[in-house]
Amino acid sequence: MFLEIFIIFMSAILLWDYLYKKRCNDILHDMPGPRTLPIFGNALMYRGQNQEEIINFIKKNSREYGPLYRVWVLNQLAIFSCDPKDYEVILSSPQYITKNNLYDLLYNWLGTGLLMSNGKKWHSRRKIITPTFHFKILEEFVEIFDQQTGVMMKNLLNKADGKTPINIYPVLCLAALDIIAETAMGVKINAQQNPKFPYVQAVKITTDIISERFVKVWNRIDWIFRLTAPQQYKLLNENIKLMHEFTERIIMERRETLEENLRKKGSSESLNQTDELGQKKRMALLDVLLQSTIDGVALTNDDIREEVDTFMFEGHDTTTSGISAALCLISRHPEVQQKVFDEVRSVFGDDKERSVTIRDLNELKYLECVIKESMRLYPPVPLIGRYLDEDIEIRGKRLPAGCNFTIGFFVTLRDPNYFKDPDTFKPERFMTENIHEIHPYAYVPFSAGPRNCIGQKFALLEMKCTISKMLRHFEILPLGPEVRPVLNLVLRSASGFHIGLKPRTY
């Protein structure tokens, strides 16, 4: 009897799986991809993969199946592309702005803030937040970049013996957290002096757990994750709760201050225009959100928390990854380091302590090429995804609604069809006279189109500030192991990002 019930049950499951996938499979009958199994699809291919191996796994699939192929992960269809012509169709369209299902792993932490929202909510939030990156506000943010990277220089001085390899990633991560906390929330968390500060620890734990779930495809499903990794599940939720409580407390305090100021002034002047010494205070993202309305209705504390949490997430790990890779590459290419240093010295002179301005950073043209080339070799965001809620056509191929479309930047950026000598570090390829040789959608590290990264100017200025400050204070040496890229929420290295430092003498 039991055997009969089991056979009927399995037959029903197999029939459901066949019917559920039939339309997509009919449409994609001629699209290359690995052979699928009933129910499992291609999920078993991911068995035993870790965050380092998954990059080579995706590259191998691209070589074997071509620039556009499909896989089934359980009952979820994923179409992977590494062709810039496909990127242009998806990224340039205002229709295809829904993030794919993998972003759901971030939902409990970020809610439906700017990264995760769609439709009217996304458009209205984008409109509110865009003024935060106006030139005048960025000018004030550069002061914060300068101050916090100054703290980092002092902390690094006692490690700069010219002999000891330093994994620069965790050092930069703390500085980036200090920067984004002050620019997004208007508060100093002093992560560089206090790396065990609970919020700092919570960010690290949360990103590590979510990254591991991304690679272990079974654990992308919440109920399976809860059953198979109960301790991790509990730890994840505890740390998300801690971050939410911290952000909510800051929002409440800033809102109370705003309301008190409005009562005193009787008008809607900006929050904290001046401090007790009469000096102008900086506008943080939080201040903009507190004073914003949508259709005349103020944002709730939950609305604001989503956006602040999103900026805390997006604004520290990505820049840390980008700066770390750039410093490693600079250390291993002395001729590039000399050119960057000469440029930095021509802008700042020999005064290591001179404050940085936005005008200074805009003059560092060669350094910008170096940063762009390092992001080509080691893109901080190695892939992005969209969800197709309607059938579309790409290069004469019909793609069905209901699939995840994944854009594999890190494959394209080392494709010899788009970049000559793709594994060679050549900043000159991004000079004005050479940039026309690059397909406009082959190099989009900040994405492109209507859903491009709203903070790309912020990120580039922070990267320029940090790298130029490092070169003003230190000679960067090629010490320690080479970079071994791993697919995390952002690109990291299994071996760390190691360099050596020697105090700079002019």
Buried (B, 14 or more C-beta within 10 A) or exposed (E): EEEEEEEEEEEEEEEEBEEEBEEBBEBBEEBEBBEBEEBBBBBEBBEEBEBBBBBEBBBEBBEEBBBBBBBBBBEBBBBBBBBBBBBBBBBEBEEBBBBBBBBEBBEBBBBBBBBBBBEEBBBBBBEBBEEBBEEEBBBBBBBBBBBBBBBBBEBBEEBBEEEEBBBBBBBBBBBBBBBBBBBBBBBEBBBBEEBEBBBBBBBBBBBBBBBBBBBBBBBBBBEEBBEEBEEBBEBBBEBBEBBBBBBBEBBEEBBEBBEEBBEEEEEEEEBBEEEEEEEEBBBBBBBBBBBBEBEEEEBEBEBBBBBBBBBBBBBBBBBBBBBBBBBBBBBBBEEBBEBBBEBBBEBBEEEBEEEBBBEBBEBBEBBBBBBBBBBBBBBBBBBBBBBBEEEBEBEEBEBBEBBBBBBBBBBBBBBEEBBEEBEEBBBEBBBEEEEEEBBEBBBBBBBBBBBEBBBBBBBBBBBBBBBBBBBBBBBBBBBBEEBEBBBBBBBBBBBBBBBBBBEBEE
